[in-house]
Amino acid sequence: MATFMEKDVLIECISTALGLTAYNNNLDHPARIELLELRNKLYGMEPEEINYKEELSFIKDKKAILESISN
């Protein structure tokens, strides 16, 4: 269960990860697509339906993948 603020934080984390890695990554990379899909899913969910810690961990993992192929 998440709060409205935590939902917003998750969406912001996704946007940050995508923005920081967009300039030198393939835009069709599976990790980018998964983050975009999660962002769209989060927008449509009520905060009570969101597992904040699980989703944040997922976002961090995908961000690490994108950063590793950026370098």
Secondary structure in CASP SS format (residue, H / E / C, confidence):
PFRMAT SS
TARGET T0000
AUTHOR 0000-0000-0000
METHOD secondary structure of the structure
MODEL  1
M C 1.00
A C 1.00
T C 1.00
F H 1.00
M H 1.00
E H 1.00
K H 1.00
D H 1.00
V H 1.00
L H 1.00
I H 1.00
E H 1.00
C H 1.00
I H 1.00
S H 1.00
T H 1.00
A H 1.00
L H 1.00
G H 1.00
L H 1.00
T H 1.00
A H 1.00
Y H 1.00
N H 1.00
N C 1.00
N C 1.00
L C 1.00
D C 1.00
H C 1.00
P H 1.00
A H 1.00
R H 1.00
I H 1.00
E H 1.00
L H 1.00
L H 1.00
E H 1.00
L H 1.00
R H 1.00
N H 1.00
K H 1.00
L H 1.00
Y H 1.00
G H 1.00
M C 1.00
E C 1.00
P H 1.00
E H 1.00
E H 1.00
I C 1.00
N C 1.00
Y H 1.00
K H 1.00
E H 1.00
E H 1.00
L H 1.00
S H 1.00
F H 1.00
I H 1.00
K H 1.00
D H 1.00
K H 1.00
K H 1.00
A H 1.00
I H 1.00
L H 1.00
E H 1.00
S H 1.00
I H 1.00
S H 1.00
N C 1.00
END
